[in-house]
Amino acid sequence: MIDKKKLNKFLKEKKIQSSINEISEQIELSIKKILDEKIKEIKNKKRIIANDNAKEHFLPIEVFSKEEIKSLPDWVKHNILKARVIGSSKRVIQTEDGKKYHIKNKLNDLSGAEWTFFLNSVITTRYSTNGKDSFAYHIRKIHPSPKPPQLMRQIIEFFTKEGEVVLDYFMGVGGTLLGASLCNRKAVGIDLNDKFIKAYTEANAYLKLKEQVAIEADSIEFLKNDIGGFLNKEEVSLILIDPPYGNMLSRPKTGEALKRGRDISPTPFSDSKLDLGNMIWNDFLRIFNQSILDSMKYLKNKGHIVIFIKDMQPKQKELNLLHTDIIRDLNTIDNLNYLGMKIWVDQSVNLYPYGYPFGFVSNQIHQYILIFQKVESGK
């Protein structure tokens, strides 16, 4: 399956020609694994389609009104002439390629298979930081922790329908806003740092995406005002935030930076005293809790709040389980329920021999994605 002459030429250019047999073997194994998985996937899809075709089925125009058909996601409407309503419940539409959509899905525009895939509690990624696939990372990297627009798009697509509104009041360099533009949602972002907002605007122009609303302000105070005008009086379906949690980045660096003699100066999000990233943890929790309460005024009933958070290393008897503190704290808010979490594993993070040769210190390449839902009593 491999052209060894071309591979040999490529490795020679990279000055690693001596490893051709080892690399060739690994490529063969990887290709075989991918092919086996794809063949299994295709066989399963054919089996499911065959089983569904054996069920009672109807034409969509025989079952649904014009208004119901109009409300369907574009990927269903564009295939409606060859789609079928399957099963006696007459609620599931299956397109020609086997994708299914439930007419009662009020949350998102995903097929059943896409919905199931998102429910995986662990997301493992290795997003590129170079070229087209980096989504303007060369511009966004001025932020200490820029979130990949591809990942934000995936989250947005699950918790919203096309055209709905997303709010990110810790927008940074706009990963959420870019993600919203990638899937035709509206978004409003707020940040203290004008450099981050300018980076978002530059990245958005570079990617030739629809520009979203980006506001330079102290979001904690800004949310206390009536921001409905910036939302065009629409309700928010999803609040998606990556808060600057406590004074983690305001501390001098340790570990590998110290060991290698690199700059260990703090890299806070900003120098502002209003920045949550410059506060001690208990102050952060108190103010962050109030920000959630203030933002919930704009969130629709059964809308979701999704929060990124990363734990700190434990220190003696300090557990530093930041995600646990936030879950416990926010779950005390009336009309806000904790639904669970996803764990994002970022394999692009470099690994270092922390603690070597004395003891265990974890390479934390994961973050927690905490999911909450607003549920008003009696509604």
VOLODO-679221 format. One record per residue (C-alpha): y, z, x; residue in one letter; residue number from 1. Coordinates in Angstrom, 1 decimal. Layout:
BEGIN
north,up,east,res,n
Y,Z,X,a,NUM
...
This chain:
BEGIN
north,up,east,res,n
0.0,0.0,0.0,m,1
2.3,0.4,3.0,i,2
3.6,-2.4,5.3,d,3
3.0,-0.6,8.6,k,4
4.9,-3.2,10.6,k,5
8.1,-2.5,8.6,k,6
7.4,1.2,8.7,l,7
6.9,1.0,12.5,n,8
10.2,-0.9,12.9,k,9
12.1,1.7,10.7,f,10
10.6,4.6,12.6,l,11
11.5,2.9,15.9,k,12
15.1,2.7,14.8,e,13
15.0,6.4,14.0,k,14
13.3,7.2,17.4,k,15
10.3,8.8,15.8,i,16
7.8,6.0,16.2,q,17
5.1,8.4,17.6,s,18
4.7,9.9,14.2,s,19
3.8,6.7,12.3,i,20
0.2,7.7,11.5,n,21
1.2,11.1,10.1,e,22
4.1,9.7,8.1,i,23
2.0,6.8,6.8,s,24
-0.6,9.2,5.6,e,25
1.9,11.4,3.8,q,26
3.5,8.3,2.1,i,27
0.1,7.1,0.9,e,28
-0.7,10.5,-0.6,l,29
2.7,10.7,-2.3,s,30
2.4,7.2,-3.7,i,31
-1.1,8.0,-5.0,k,32
0.1,11.2,-6.6,k,33
3.0,9.4,-8.4,i,34
0.7,6.6,-9.6,l,35
-1.9,9.0,-10.9,d,36
0.7,10.9,-12.8,e,37
2.3,7.8,-14.2,k,38
-1.1,6.3,-15.3,i,39
-1.9,9.6,-17.0,k,40
1.5,9.6,-18.7,e,41
1.1,6.0,-19.9,i,42
-2.5,6.7,-21.2,k,43
-1.3,9.8,-23.1,n,44
1.6,7.9,-24.6,k,45
-0.7,5.1,-25.8,k,46
-3.1,7.7,-27.3,r,47
-0.2,9.5,-29.1,i,48
1.2,6.2,-30.5,i,49
-2.3,5.1,-31.7,a,50
-2.8,8.5,-33.4,n,51
0.7,8.3,-35.0,d,52
0.1,4.7,-36.2,n,53
-3.0,5.9,-38.0,a,54
-0.9,8.3,-40.0,k,55
0.9,7.5,-43.2,e,56
4.2,5.8,-42.4,h,57
7.3,4.3,-44.1,f,58
10.3,2.2,-43.3,l,59
13.4,4.4,-42.6,p,60
15.5,2.5,-45.3,i,61
12.8,3.4,-47.8,e,62
13.2,7.1,-47.0,v,63
16.7,7.9,-45.8,f,64
20.1,7.3,-47.3,s,65
22.7,5.2,-45.5,k,66
24.6,8.4,-44.6,e,67
21.4,9.9,-43.1,e,68
20.8,6.8,-41.1,i,69
24.4,6.7,-40.0,k,70
24.1,10.3,-38.6,s,71
21.1,9.4,-36.4,l,72
21.5,9.3,-32.6,p,73
22.3,5.9,-31.2,d,74
19.0,5.5,-29.5,w,75
17.3,5.7,-32.9,v,76
19.8,3.6,-34.8,k,77
19.6,0.8,-32.2,h,78
15.9,0.6,-32.8,n,79
15.9,1.4,-36.6,i,80
14.4,-2.0,-37.7,l,81
11.3,-1.4,-35.7,k,82
11.1,2.4,-36.2,a,83
8.8,4.1,-38.7,r,84
8.9,7.4,-40.5,v,85
5.6,9.0,-39.9,i,86
3.7,11.8,-41.7,g,87
3.8,13.1,-45.2,s,88
6.9,15.3,-44.6,s,89
9.0,12.1,-44.1,k,90
11.2,13.9,-41.6,r,91
10.1,12.4,-38.2,v,92
11.2,9.0,-37.1,i,93
9.2,7.2,-34.4,q,94
10.7,4.3,-32.4,t,95
8.7,1.4,-31.1,e,96
8.3,3.0,-27.7,d,97
6.8,6.2,-29.2,g,98
9.8,8.4,-29.0,k,99
10.2,10.8,-32.0,k,100
13.3,12.3,-33.6,y,101
13.3,15.0,-36.4,h,102
15.9,14.3,-39.1,i,103
16.6,18.0,-39.3,k,104
17.6,18.3,-35.7,n,105
21.1,19.8,-35.9,k,106
21.3,20.9,-32.3,l,107
21.1,17.7,-30.2,n,108
20.2,14.0,-30.0,d,109
17.0,14.4,-28.0,l,110
13.5,13.2,-28.7,s,111
10.7,15.7,-29.2,g,112
9.4,15.0,-25.6,a,113
12.9,15.4,-24.1,e,114
13.3,18.7,-26.0,w,115
10.0,19.9,-24.7,t,116
10.8,19.0,-21.1,f,117
14.1,21.0,-21.2,f,118
12.2,24.1,-22.3,l,119
10.6,24.4,-18.9,n,120
11.9,27.7,-17.5,s,121
12.3,26.3,-14.0,v,122
14.5,23.3,-12.9,i,123
13.8,22.1,-9.4,t,124
16.3,19.6,-8.0,t,125
17.4,18.0,-4.7,r,126
20.6,16.2,-5.6,y,127
22.0,13.9,-3.0,s,128
25.3,14.8,-1.3,t,129
25.8,11.2,-0.1,n,130
26.5,7.9,-1.6,g,131
26.6,6.9,-5.3,k,132
24.0,9.4,-6.4,d,133
26.2,12.3,-5.1,s,134
28.7,11.8,-7.9,f,135
31.7,12.1,-5.6,a,136
30.4,15.1,-3.8,y,137
32.6,14.1,-0.8,h,138
35.6,15.0,-3.1,i,139
34.1,18.0,-4.9,r,140
32.8,19.8,-1.8,k,141
36.1,21.6,-1.3,i,142
34.7,24.1,-3.8,h,143
32.4,26.8,-2.4,p,144
29.8,26.2,-5.1,s,145
30.3,22.8,-7.0,p,146
27.8,22.3,-9.8,k,147
26.1,18.9,-9.9,p,148
27.4,16.8,-12.8,p,149
23.8,15.6,-13.4,q,150
22.6,19.1,-14.0,l,151
25.5,19.9,-16.3,m,152
24.9,16.7,-18.3,r,153
21.3,17.8,-18.8,q,154
22.4,21.2,-20.2,i,155
25.1,19.6,-22.3,i,156
22.7,17.1,-23.8,e,157
20.4,19.9,-25.0,f,158
23.1,22.1,-26.6,f,159
25.3,19.5,-28.2,t,160
25.4,16.3,-30.1,k,161
27.3,13.2,-29.0,e,162
31.0,13.6,-29.6,g,163
31.0,17.4,-29.7,e,164
33.2,19.7,-27.7,v,165
32.3,21.7,-24.5,v,166
34.5,24.4,-23.0,l,167
34.4,25.5,-19.4,d,168
37.1,28.1,-18.6,y,169
36.0,28.5,-15.0,f,170
35.9,24.7,-14.4,m,171
36.3,24.7,-10.6,g,172
36.1,21.0,-9.5,v,173
34.9,19.9,-12.9,g,174
31.1,19.6,-12.8,g,175
31.0,20.4,-16.5,t,176
33.7,18.0,-17.4,l,177
32.1,15.2,-15.4,l,178
28.8,16.0,-17.0,g,179
30.4,15.8,-20.5,a,180
31.9,12.4,-19.7,s,181
28.5,11.2,-18.5,l,182
27.0,11.8,-22.0,c,183
29.9,11.0,-24.3,n,184
31.0,14.6,-25.1,r,185
34.5,16.0,-25.2,k,186
35.4,18.8,-22.8,a,187
38.2,21.2,-22.0,v,188
38.4,22.9,-18.6,g,189
40.6,25.7,-17.3,i,190
41.1,26.9,-13.7,d,191
43.5,29.0,-11.6,l,192
43.4,26.7,-8.6,n,193
45.4,23.5,-8.8,d,194
43.5,22.1,-5.8,k,195
40.3,22.2,-7.7,f,196
41.8,20.5,-10.7,i,197
43.3,17.8,-8.5,k,198
39.8,17.3,-7.0,a,199
38.3,16.9,-10.4,y,200
40.9,14.3,-11.4,t,201
40.3,12.4,-8.1,e,202
36.5,12.6,-8.5,a,203
36.7,11.5,-12.1,n,204
38.9,8.5,-11.2,a,205
36.5,7.6,-8.4,y,206
33.5,7.6,-10.8,l,207
35.6,5.7,-13.4,k,208
34.8,8.2,-16.2,l,209
36.8,9.2,-19.2,k,210
39.2,12.0,-18.1,e,211
38.8,15.3,-19.9,q,212
41.4,18.0,-20.6,v,213
41.9,20.1,-17.5,a,214
44.4,23.0,-17.6,i,215
45.8,25.0,-14.7,e,216
46.0,28.6,-15.9,a,217
44.6,32.1,-15.7,d,218
41.8,31.6,-18.2,s,219
41.5,35.3,-18.9,i,220
45.0,35.5,-20.3,e,221
45.0,31.9,-21.6,f,222
42.1,32.5,-23.9,l,223
44.0,35.3,-25.6,k,224
46.4,32.7,-26.9,n,225
45.8,30.0,-29.5,d,226
44.2,27.2,-27.5,i,227
43.1,25.3,-30.6,g,228
45.7,22.5,-29.9,g,229
43.9,21.7,-26.6,f,230
40.7,21.4,-28.6,l,231
42.3,19.1,-31.2,n,232
41.5,21.9,-33.7,k,233
37.8,21.2,-33.3,e,234
35.2,24.0,-32.9,e,235
33.4,24.3,-29.6,v,236
29.7,23.7,-29.6,s,237
29.0,24.9,-26.1,l,238
30.7,27.2,-23.6,i,239
29.3,26.3,-20.2,l,240
30.6,28.4,-17.3,i,241
29.9,29.3,-13.7,d,242
32.1,32.4,-13.2,p,243
33.3,33.6,-9.9,p,244
31.2,36.7,-10.0,y,245
32.7,39.7,-8.2,g,246
34.0,39.7,-4.7,n,247
30.9,38.0,-3.1,m,248
32.9,35.2,-1.5,l,249
35.8,37.5,-0.6,s,250
33.6,39.3,2.0,r,251
33.1,38.2,5.6,p,252
30.0,36.1,6.1,k,253
26.9,37.6,7.8,t,254
23.5,36.2,8.5,g,255
23.2,32.8,10.0,e,256
27.0,32.3,10.4,a,257
27.3,35.5,12.4,l,258
24.2,34.8,14.4,k,259
25.3,31.3,15.4,r,260
28.8,32.4,16.2,g,261
30.4,30.4,13.4,r,262
33.5,31.2,11.4,d,263
32.6,34.3,9.3,i,264
35.9,34.5,7.5,s,265
35.8,35.0,3.7,p,266
35.9,31.9,1.5,t,267
37.3,33.1,-1.9,p,268
37.9,30.7,-4.7,f,269
41.6,31.6,-4.5,s,270
43.9,34.3,-3.2,d,271
45.0,35.4,-6.6,s,272
44.6,39.0,-7.8,k,273
43.8,37.5,-11.2,l,274
40.7,35.7,-9.8,d,275
37.5,37.4,-11.0,l,276
36.0,36.4,-7.6,g,277
38.3,38.9,-5.9,n,278
37.3,41.9,-8.1,m,279
34.7,44.7,-7.6,i,280
31.7,44.3,-9.8,w,281
32.5,46.9,-12.5,n,282
36.0,45.4,-13.0,d,283
34.5,41.9,-13.2,f,284
32.0,43.0,-15.9,l,285
34.7,44.5,-18.0,r,286
37.1,41.6,-17.8,i,287
34.3,39.0,-18.1,f,288
33.0,40.7,-21.2,n,289
36.5,40.4,-22.8,q,290
36.7,36.7,-21.8,s,291
33.5,36.0,-23.7,i,292
34.9,37.8,-26.7,l,293
38.1,35.8,-26.6,d,294
36.3,32.5,-26.1,s,295
33.9,33.1,-29.0,m,296
36.9,32.7,-31.4,k,297
36.6,28.9,-30.6,y,298
32.8,28.7,-30.7,l,299
31.1,27.5,-33.8,k,300
28.5,29.6,-35.6,n,301
25.1,29.0,-33.9,k,302
26.9,27.6,-30.9,g,303
25.7,28.5,-27.4,h,304
27.1,30.2,-24.3,i,305
25.4,29.2,-21.0,v,306
26.2,31.1,-17.8,i,307
25.3,30.4,-14.2,f,308
24.8,33.5,-12.0,i,309
23.2,34.2,-8.7,k,310
22.0,37.6,-7.5,d,311
23.1,39.2,-4.3,m,312
20.8,40.5,-1.6,q,313
19.6,44.1,-2.4,p,314
21.2,46.8,-0.1,k,315
19.4,50.1,0.3,q,316
19.3,51.5,-3.3,k,317
21.7,48.9,-4.7,e,318
19.5,46.3,-6.5,l,319
22.4,43.8,-7.0,n,320
20.6,42.1,-9.9,l,321
23.8,40.6,-11.2,l,322
22.0,38.5,-13.9,h,323
20.5,41.6,-15.4,t,324
23.8,43.4,-15.5,d,325
25.4,40.4,-17.3,i,326
22.5,40.1,-19.8,i,327
22.7,43.8,-20.7,r,328
26.4,43.8,-20.9,d,329
26.9,40.7,-23.1,l,330
24.0,41.5,-25.3,n,331
26.0,44.5,-26.7,t,332
28.6,42.1,-28.2,i,333
28.3,41.7,-32.0,d,334
27.2,38.3,-33.2,n,335
26.0,37.3,-29.7,l,336
22.3,37.2,-28.9,n,337
20.5,36.6,-25.6,y,338
18.0,33.8,-26.0,l,339
16.5,33.6,-22.5,g,340
17.0,32.0,-19.1,m,341
16.2,29.0,-17.0,k,342
15.9,29.2,-13.2,i,343
17.6,26.5,-11.2,w,344
15.9,25.9,-7.8,v,345
18.2,23.9,-5.5,d,346
16.0,22.5,-2.7,q,347
19.0,20.9,-1.0,s,348
19.9,24.4,0.3,v,349
19.2,24.8,4.0,n,350
16.7,27.5,4.9,l,351
17.4,30.0,7.7,y,352
15.3,32.7,9.4,p,353
17.2,35.6,7.9,y,354
16.0,38.9,9.2,g,355
13.9,37.4,12.0,y,356
12.2,39.1,13.8,p,357
12.8,42.4,12.2,f,358
12.2,42.2,8.4,g,359
12.1,40.3,5.1,f,360
15.4,38.8,3.8,v,361
15.0,36.2,1.1,s,362
16.4,32.7,1.3,n,363
17.9,32.6,-2.2,q,364
17.8,28.9,-3.3,i,365
17.8,29.7,-7.0,h,366
20.3,30.6,-9.6,q,367
19.9,31.9,-13.1,y,368
21.1,30.0,-16.2,i,369
21.6,32.6,-18.9,l,370
21.5,31.4,-22.5,i,371
23.3,33.2,-25.4,f,372
23.9,32.2,-29.0,q,373
26.6,33.1,-31.5,k,374
25.1,34.1,-34.8,v,375
27.5,35.4,-37.5,e,376
25.9,37.7,-39.9,s,377
25.2,36.2,-43.3,g,378
25.7,32.6,-42.1,k,379
